[in-house]
Amino acid sequence: MSTSETVDIALGPCPCSQGKLFKYVTSQDNPWSSVQISYGTDCQRCSNEWSFSSYGTMTNNASEQSYKEAYEAELEISTRLLAIVDDLVDAHFADYATKPATVELREMHRLGIAKLNIEHLRKARRAGRKPSETVSALNNLDWLYTVARRAGREPEFIGLRKAYEDARAETKRRSEKIVRRSIA
């Protein structure tokens, strides 16, 4: 059984100046364990308003919350977009299921949506994986627009693609507004 020892090192005032920032160094009394470093504050207000990383940075929780909300919205739209893309890909490759794997792979390579080799494709087929699970269809948007048009889903696809791009831009914008400070 090992024991540990923690040393608290005061680094300076917290953001509101009502307390102090600390570096906590915890070491075990055995030669095989490494030292653990963490950061925190003795100020109740700042401990509620800021999150501390083990890398020596602190992040304002309110500014990060806005980013998290945007990211969640982006993920929701991404899920809906990928569901349509999967449907379109699987519909396109439905005719290839009865053809040799080499023919299907040639089409995937021609479209620039797969980097797998024939053995990987055969293994995926044996495992019952759908074509949408083996390709990166978003690598060829022009082809996807064409397939969506043929399937009568072009307006839906275009709308979700635009919503996804807007959501990504909003997530990026909010990520740039996250307030982070170096502790050390």
N, C-alpha and C positions, 0 to 999 in steps of 0.2 A: 504494500500500500504506500502510495506516495502522498506527500503533502505539497501544498503550493504556498507561495509567498507573493503578495501583491504590493507593489510600491506605487504610491500616488505622487505624480510630479505636477506641481502647479505650473501652468503655462501662461497665465495672464487672465485678464478680465473676460467675462462672457459678453455676448453682444449687447445686452442691456446694462452691463456694468454693475449689476446687483450681486454677482457671484464670480466664480472663477472657472476657467477651463482646466481640465486635468487630462494627463496622459497616465493610463494605468498599465503597468508592466507586471505581468504575472509569470512567475517561473516555477517549475517543478523542482523537487529535490532529487531528481534522477538525471543521469547524463544523456538519456535518449529523447527527452522531451524538449521541444523548442519553447522559446519565450512567446507569450501571447501579449499583443499590444492592443489596447482599446482606448477610446477617448470619451469624455463626458463632461458634465458640469455639475456643480452643487446648487445651481440656480433652478428652482422649480419652474419658473416662467420659461427660461431658455430650454430646459429639457423637454417642455411641451411643444415649443415652437420650432425646435431644430432636431434633426437626426444626425447622429455621429457615425462616421465610417471608421473602420480599422486602418484606413489609409491616411488619416489625418485631415479629413475634410468634414465639414458640416453642411447640411442642406436644410434650407428653410422649408418646413412641411407644407405651408400654405401655397408657396410657389410650385412645389412639386405636385400638389394635389391637382392643380389645373392641368398639368401635363398628363398625369395618370388618367384623368377623365377623357382627355383628347385621345390618348392611346387606346383606351377601352373602346371608344367610338370607332377608331380606325380598325381595331380587331374585329368588331362586329360587322362592319362593311366588308372587310377583307374576307370574312367567313362566307358572307352572302355571295360575293364576287367569285370566290373559289368554287362554290357549289355550282354556279352556272358554268364556269370553265370546265369543271370535271364532267358535267353532263355533256357539254359540247365535244370534249375530247373523246369521251367514251362512245358517243354517237358516231363520230367520224371514224373511229377505229373498229366499230362493230363488224364491218365487212371483213376486216383483216383477221378476225378470230379464227376463221376457217382456212386461212392461207398460211403458208409457212412463216415461221417467225422471222426469217431473213427478209421477207417482203415487208412485213410490218416494221421491222427495224430500219430498213432502207427509207421508208416513208417518214419515220420519226427523224432520221438524220437529215433527210431532204428538207424537212420543215425547220430544222435547227432547234428542236425541242427536247432532244435526248442526247446524252453522252455515253449511255450504257453500251455494252457490247452484246453479242449474240447470246453468250452464256448467261449474262445477267437477265436478258429478256426471257430466255427459256425458263430460267429459275422462277422469275416473276409469274410467268404463265402457269407453271406447275403449281405455284402457291395460290393461284386463283386471284392474283392481283389484277386490277383493272388498268388499262392503259393510262388513265389519269393519275394513277399512283406511281407511274414509272417515268413520267415526262415532266418537263418544266414548260408548260404550254404558254405561260406569260412571256417567254422568250421570243415569241413570234406573234405580236399583237395583230399584224396585218392578216395573218391566217385566221386568228380567232374572230376578227371582225367578219371575215368572209363566211366562216362556219356559222357564226351567230345569225348572219343575214339569211343563209340558206335554211336555218332552223326556225326562222321567224322570231328570233329573240334579240335581234340587233338593238332595238330601243332599250330593252332591259339591260343588255350588256353594256351599251354605251353609257347609260345612266349610272350604273354601278361603278363602271370604270372611272367616270368623272367624279363621283362621290368619293371613291377611294383615293384618287389623286388629291382632292380637296382635303380629305381627312388626314392624309400623310403630310400635306403642307401645314395644316393646323397643328398637328403633333410636333412637327419640326419647329414651328414658330413658338409654341409654348415651351418646348425643351430649351430654347434659347433664353427664356425668361426665368428659368430655375435659378434661384439664388444659392450659390455655393461659396463657401469661404474656406480658406486653408486655416487649420488650427495651429500648426507648428510654425 
